[in-house]
Amino acid sequence: MDLAKKITDRLNELRVNLQADGGDLEIVKIEGKKVYLSLRGACGCCPHATITLKQGLERILKDEIDPEIEIERVL
C-alpha cells in the first residue's frame, strides 16, 4: 500500500472524532510526506484547530505511518 493511501485511510478513520464535535476535514492534496488539510464545520473556526492538526492528527500519522509526515492547514 502506498503512503498516500495509508494517510488517506487513517485520516478517514479519524474523521469520526471531528464529526462527533460538529466538524470535519477535507484532504486537499498529499505531496510526498506533506498533507494539506482543510477543516470544516465547527473545526474550521475553532481556536484549537492548529492544536487538532499538529498535536492530534499529525502526531498520530507520524507515530503510526511515518515520522516525517507534516500537515499543513489550508484555509
C-alpha positions in Angstrom: 0.0 0.0 0.0 1.4 3.4 -0.9 2.0 6.2 1.5 -0.8 8.5 0.3 -3.3 5.6 0.6 -2.2 4.8 4.1 -2.5 8.5 5.1 -6.0 8.8 3.5 -7.3 5.7 5.1 -6.1 6.7 8.6 -7.5 10.2 8.2 -10.8 8.9 7.1 -10.9 6.7 10.3 -10.0 9.8 12.4 -12.7 12.0 10.8 -15.3 10.3 13.0 -13.9 12.1 16.0 -14.1 15.5 14.3 -17.6 14.8 13.0 -18.7 13.9 16.6 -17.9 17.6 17.5 -19.7 19.0 14.5 -16.7 19.4 12.3 -14.9 17.5 9.5 -11.8 17.5 7.4 -11.1 17.6 3.8 -7.9 16.2 2.3 -6.9 18.9 -0.2 -3.8 17.1 -1.5 -0.9 14.9 -0.5 2.5 15.6 -1.9 5.0 13.1 -0.7 5.0 13.3 3.1 3.2 16.7 3.2 -0.5 16.6 3.8 -2.7 19.6 3.0 -6.0 19.6 5.0 -8.9 21.9 5.3 -11.0 21.8 8.5 -14.8 22.2 8.0 -17.8 23.0 10.1 -17.1 23.6 13.8 -13.5 22.7 13.4 -12.9 25.3 10.7 -13.4 28.2 13.1 -12.3 26.5 16.3 -9.4 28.3 18.1 -7.9 24.9 18.8 -7.7 23.9 15.1 -3.9 24.2 14.9 -3.6 22.0 18.0 -6.0 19.5 16.5 -3.9 19.3 13.3 -0.4 19.3 14.8 -0.7 17.6 18.2 -3.6 15.4 17.2 -3.8 14.3 13.6 -0.1 14.9 12.6 1.2 13.2 15.7 -1.0 10.1 15.0 0.2 9.9 11.4 3.9 10.3 12.5 3.5 7.6 15.2 1.6 5.1 13.1 2.8 5.7 9.5 6.0 7.8 9.0 7.8 10.2 11.4 8.4 12.7 8.6 4.8 13.4 7.8 3.7 17.0 8.1 0.3 18.5 8.0 -0.4 22.0 6.6 -3.7 23.7 7.1 -5.4 25.1 4.0 -7.9 27.8 4.7 
